[in-house]
Amino acid sequence: MIISPKDTCVIIRDTTLREGLDTPHVSFSKKEKLRIVQGLIKAAVPEIEIVAPSCVFDDLEMVKRVKDEGLEIKTSGLIYAYSPVCEEEVEAASKYLDRLDLLMPVSFARKPYEREEKCRRLFRLLETAIDLQGDVGVGFPHSTQTELDFLVEISEESEKRGASRVTLYDTNGCADPFQIYALISTIRKKIDGMIFFHGHNDLGLAVANSLSAVKGGADGLDTTINGLGDRAGNASFEQVVMALHLRNIYTHVNLSQVVMLSKIVEEFSGVLVSKLAPVIGEYAFCHKSPSHLEKPDLFEAFDPEIICRYRELSEPE
């Protein structure tokens, strides 16, 4: 099924160096981070999210390093709009990041609890950030766990106050593709600016939800290489870009670099890729039946040569 016209472009914001580092026991050295950034550039990924809201000042050191190395890629990061030092974080981040996003949890179970206080703090910081940086977005964790009217209200008002992008988070991975389509399409009718979707994979639906977000009108998607991330991970970079490619949706990504990126991150993270993993798994193009090779397109979702791989017969047992 074609989701959207062939000339549609979806922006991939890779968050491996931010969200991917929430994976248990995963850390990257500065040298490894630079190598991953170089790989993402080679793959023509347009934007990377580096700064986590819990360690803004530390992560900005990596952003400086990327700039010092002359690595040309758009950098972004996150700042909690309710942090006691949020204004200082915005001031520091605006000197180095190409863009930043201000986070405000929209669940009433997270501080600040009152909707008026959430709006007050977000809009105050948004004004400050725009004066300093210009290209500032907002992000709403727990977008699938709050009242829709509040999500619409805070999204609309953020855009009126100058936010260039709204990111909706399925923070606990509870949503299904039907819910995400309805959510994104509702917000799409209310705002003219860019909408991004950030999917978690707790129910194994992050990639499907990402495709539904695009169908609903999202302009961009957050992904991580090999699906790294908190708990069960996030929407897999390689699965998302391939699924969009097969639906004639342009992402800028050089698909020939997908396997290389996967191997680099697998090595540096220590998290092994399943042999059964879609797109990049060892068995993805391995057939037991020789008859499959007579008409491989009937048994494979795409030609493996697209990602510089080859089909093969499994060894006899």
C-alpha positions as CSV (number, residue, x, y, z in Angstrom):
1,M,0.0,0.0,0.0
2,I,1.3,3.4,-0.9
3,I,1.1,5.7,2.1
4,S,1.7,9.0,0.4
5,P,2.8,10.4,-3.0
6,K,6.2,9.6,-4.3
7,D,7.6,13.0,-3.8
8,T,6.8,13.0,-0.1
9,C,9.8,13.4,2.1
10,V,10.0,12.3,5.7
11,I,12.9,13.5,7.9
12,I,14.7,10.9,9.9
13,R,16.1,12.2,13.2
14,D,18.4,9.5,14.5
15,T,18.5,9.4,18.3
16,T,21.1,6.6,18.8
17,L,23.4,9.0,20.6
18,R,20.7,10.1,23.0
19,E,17.9,7.6,23.3
20,G,20.1,4.7,22.4
21,L,22.2,5.4,25.5
22,D,19.2,4.7,27.7
23,T,19.7,1.0,26.8
24,P,20.8,-0.9,29.9
25,H,24.6,-1.4,30.1
26,V,25.2,0.6,26.9
27,S,27.8,3.4,26.7
28,F,29.9,4.9,24.0
29,S,33.4,6.4,24.3
30,K,33.9,9.8,22.6
31,K,35.8,8.1,19.8
32,E,32.9,5.6,19.3
33,K,30.4,8.5,19.3
34,L,32.4,10.3,16.6
35,R,32.6,7.1,14.5
36,I,28.8,6.7,14.7
37,V,28.3,10.3,13.7
38,Q,30.6,9.7,10.7
39,G,28.6,6.7,9.7
40,L,25.3,8.6,10.0
41,I,26.8,11.3,7.8
42,K,27.9,8.7,5.2
43,A,24.4,7.4,5.3
44,A,23.0,10.9,4.6
45,V,21.0,11.0,7.8
46,P,19.9,14.7,8.0
47,E,19.6,15.2,11.7
48,I,21.0,13.6,14.9
49,E,19.8,14.1,18.5
50,I,22.7,14.2,20.9
51,V,21.7,16.1,24.0
52,A,19.6,14.3,26.6
53,P,17.5,16.4,29.0
54,S,19.0,14.8,32.1
55,C,22.6,15.7,31.2
56,V,22.5,18.7,29.0
57,F,25.9,20.3,29.9
58,D,27.8,17.0,29.6
59,D,26.3,16.1,26.3
60,L,27.0,19.6,24.9
61,E,30.7,18.7,25.2
62,M,30.0,16.0,22.5
63,V,28.2,18.6,20.3
64,K,31.3,20.8,20.5
65,R,33.5,17.9,19.5
66,V,31.3,17.2,16.5
67,K,31.6,20.8,15.4
68,D,35.4,20.9,16.1
69,E,35.9,17.9,14.0
70,G,34.1,19.6,11.1
71,L,31.4,17.0,10.9
72,E,28.5,18.5,8.9
73,I,25.2,17.2,10.2
74,K,22.3,19.0,11.9
75,T,22.4,18.5,15.7
76,S,19.5,18.8,18.1
77,G,18.8,18.1,21.7
78,L,16.2,18.1,24.5
79,I,15.7,20.3,27.5
80,Y,13.0,19.8,30.2
81,A,11.0,23.0,30.5
82,Y,10.4,22.4,34.2
83,S,14.1,21.9,35.1
84,P,15.3,24.3,37.8
85,V,18.2,25.2,35.5
86,C,16.3,25.1,32.2
87,E,17.1,28.7,31.3
88,E,20.9,28.2,31.8
89,E,20.6,24.9,29.8
90,V,18.8,26.8,27.0
91,E,21.5,29.5,27.0
92,A,24.3,27.0,26.8
93,A,22.6,24.8,24.2
94,S,21.7,27.7,21.9
95,K,25.5,28.3,21.4
96,Y,26.1,24.9,19.9
97,L,23.0,23.1,18.8
98,D,21.4,23.7,15.4
99,R,18.0,23.3,17.0
100,L,16.6,22.3,20.3
101,D,13.3,21.0,21.6
102,L,11.7,21.9,25.0
103,L,10.0,18.9,26.7
104,M,6.9,19.1,28.8
105,P,5.3,15.9,30.0
106,V,1.6,16.1,29.2
107,S,0.5,13.3,31.6
108,F,-1.1,14.8,34.7
109,A,0.7,12.1,36.7
110,R,4.0,13.8,36.2
111,K,5.2,17.2,37.6
112,P,4.1,19.9,37.1
113,Y,0.7,18.3,37.7
114,E,-1.6,21.2,36.8
115,R,-2.3,21.9,33.1
116,E,-2.0,25.6,33.6
117,E,1.4,25.2,35.2
118,K,2.6,23.0,32.4
119,C,1.6,25.6,29.9
120,R,3.0,28.5,31.9
121,R,6.4,27.0,32.3
122,L,6.7,25.8,28.7
123,F,5.6,29.0,27.1
124,R,7.8,31.1,29.2
125,L,10.9,29.0,28.3
126,L,9.8,28.9,24.7
127,E,9.9,32.7,24.5
128,T,13.4,32.7,26.0
129,A,14.7,29.9,23.7
130,I,13.4,31.5,20.5
131,D,15.1,34.8,21.4
132,L,18.4,33.0,21.8
133,Q,18.3,30.2,19.2
134,G,15.4,30.7,16.8
135,D,14.8,27.1,15.7
136,V,13.0,25.8,18.7
137,G,10.5,23.0,18.9
138,V,8.4,21.4,21.7
139,G,8.0,17.8,22.7
140,F,5.3,16.1,24.6
141,P,6.2,12.9,26.4
142,H,3.1,10.7,27.2
143,S,1.2,12.0,24.3
144,T,-0.7,8.7,24.2
145,Q,-1.4,8.9,27.9
146,T,-3.2,12.2,28.3
147,E,-6.4,14.0,27.4
148,L,-6.6,14.7,23.7
149,D,-8.1,18.2,24.1
150,F,-5.1,19.2,26.3
151,L,-2.6,17.9,23.8
152,V,-4.4,19.8,21.0
153,E,-4.5,23.0,23.1
154,I,-0.8,22.9,24.1
155,S,0.3,22.0,20.6
156,E,-1.7,24.8,19.0
157,E,-0.6,27.4,21.5
158,S,3.0,26.4,21.2
159,E,2.9,26.9,17.4
160,K,1.3,30.3,17.9
161,R,4.1,31.3,20.2
162,G,6.8,30.3,17.6
163,A,7.5,26.6,18.0
164,S,8.8,25.3,14.7
165,R,8.1,21.6,15.5
166,V,5.9,19.5,17.7
167,T,7.1,16.0,18.7
168,L,4.6,13.5,20.0
169,Y,5.9,10.7,22.1
170,D,4.4,7.2,22.7
171,T,6.5,7.1,25.8
172,N,5.5,3.7,27.2
173,G,4.9,2.0,23.8
174,C,1.3,1.3,24.6
175,A,-0.3,2.6,21.4
176,D,-1.3,0.8,18.3
177,P,-1.1,2.0,14.7
178,F,-4.8,2.9,14.6
179,Q,-4.4,5.1,17.7
180,I,-1.3,6.8,16.3
181,Y,-3.0,7.5,13.0
182,A,-5.9,9.1,14.7
183,L,-3.7,11.1,17.1
184,I,-1.4,12.5,14.4
185,S,-4.1,13.2,11.9
186,T,-6.0,15.2,14.7
187,I,-3.0,17.3,15.5
188,R,-2.2,17.7,11.8
189,K,-5.6,19.4,11.3
190,K,-4.8,21.9,14.1
191,I,-1.3,23.0,13.3
192,D,0.6,24.0,10.1
193,G,4.2,23.3,11.4
194,M,6.2,20.2,11.5
195,I,5.1,17.1,13.4
196,F,7.5,14.4,14.5
197,F,6.7,11.0,16.1
198,H,8.8,9.2,18.6
199,G,7.8,5.6,19.1
200,H,8.8,3.1,21.8
201,N,8.8,-0.6,21.1
202,D,7.3,-2.1,24.3
203,L,4.7,-4.0,22.3
204,G,6.8,-4.5,19.2
205,L,4.8,-1.8,17.4
206,A,7.2,1.1,17.1
207,V,7.9,0.7,13.4
208,A,4.2,0.1,12.5
209,N,3.3,3.1,14.6
210,S,5.9,5.2,12.8
211,L,4.4,4.3,9.5
212,S,0.9,5.1,10.8
213,A,2.3,8.5,12.0
214,V,3.5,9.3,8.4
215,K,0.1,8.2,7.0
216,G,-1.5,10.5,9.5
217,G,0.6,13.5,8.4
218,A,3.8,13.4,10.4
219,D,6.8,15.1,8.8
220,G,9.5,13.3,10.6
221,L,10.3,10.2,12.7
222,D,12.7,9.5,15.5
223,T,14.7,6.3,15.1
224,T,17.7,4.5,16.7
225,I,20.1,2.1,15.0
226,N,19.3,-1.5,15.7
227,G,16.3,-0.2,17.7
228,L,18.3,0.6,20.8
229,G,16.6,2.4,23.6
230,D,15.0,2.3,27.0
231,R,13.4,-1.0,28.0
232,A,12.4,-2.8,24.7
233,G,13.9,0.0,22.6
234,N,12.7,2.4,19.9
235,A,11.7,2.4,16.3
236,S,14.5,0.7,14.4
237,F,16.3,3.0,12.0
238,E,16.9,0.2,9.4
239,Q,13.3,-1.1,9.5
240,V,11.8,2.4,9.3
241,V,13.8,3.6,6.4
242,M,13.4,0.4,4.4
243,A,9.6,0.3,5.0
244,L,9.3,4.0,3.8
245,H,11.5,3.3,0.8
246,L,9.2,0.4,-0.3
247,R,6.3,2.8,0.0
248,N,8.0,5.4,-2.3
249,I,8.6,7.8,0.6
250,Y,11.9,9.7,0.4
251,T,14.1,9.9,3.5
252,H,17.4,11.1,2.1
253,V,19.0,8.0,3.7
254,N,21.7,6.1,1.7
255,L,20.4,2.5,2.1
256,S,23.7,1.0,1.0
257,Q,25.1,2.2,4.4
258,V,22.4,0.6,6.6
259,V,24.2,-2.7,7.3
260,M,27.5,-0.9,8.0
261,L,25.8,1.3,10.6
262,S,24.1,-1.6,12.2
263,K,27.4,-3.5,12.6
264,I,29.2,-0.4,14.0
265,V,26.5,0.1,16.7
266,E,26.3,-3.6,17.4
267,E,30.1,-3.7,18.1
268,F,30.2,-0.5,20.2
269,S,27.0,-1.2,22.2
270,G,27.6,-4.8,22.8
271,V,23.9,-5.5,22.1
272,L,23.8,-8.3,19.6
273,V,21.4,-8.1,16.6
274,S,19.1,-11.1,16.4
275,K,19.7,-13.4,13.5
276,L,16.0,-13.1,12.8
277,A,16.0,-9.3,12.8
278,P,14.2,-7.8,9.9
279,V,16.4,-6.1,7.2
280,I,19.7,-6.7,8.9
281,G,19.5,-10.1,10.6
282,E,21.8,-12.9,9.4
283,Y,18.8,-15.0,8.4
284,A,16.9,-12.2,6.6
285,F,17.8,-13.5,3.1
286,C,18.6,-17.1,4.0
287,H,16.3,-19.7,2.4
288,K,15.9,-23.4,3.2
289,S,14.0,-24.2,0.1
290,P,15.8,-23.9,-3.3
291,S,12.5,-23.2,-5.0
292,H,12.4,-19.8,-3.3
293,L,15.3,-18.6,-5.4
294,E,13.3,-19.2,-8.6
295,K,11.0,-16.3,-7.7
296,P,12.7,-14.5,-4.8
297,D,10.5,-11.5,-4.9
298,L,7.6,-13.8,-3.9
299,F,9.4,-14.6,-0.6
300,E,11.4,-11.5,0.1
301,A,10.1,-8.0,1.0
302,F,12.9,-6.4,-1.0
303,D,15.9,-7.1,-3.1
304,P,18.9,-7.6,-0.7
305,E,21.2,-5.8,-3.1
306,I,19.5,-2.5,-2.1
307,I,21.5,-2.8,1.2
308,C,24.5,-4.5,-0.4
309,R,23.5,-8.0,0.8
310,Y,22.8,-11.2,-1.0
311,R,20.4,-14.1,-0.7
312,E,21.6,-17.6,0.1
313,L,20.6,-21.1,0.8
314,S,20.9,-22.4,4.3
315,E,23.4,-25.1,4.9
316,P,22.0,-28.7,4.9
317,E,21.5,-30.1,8.3
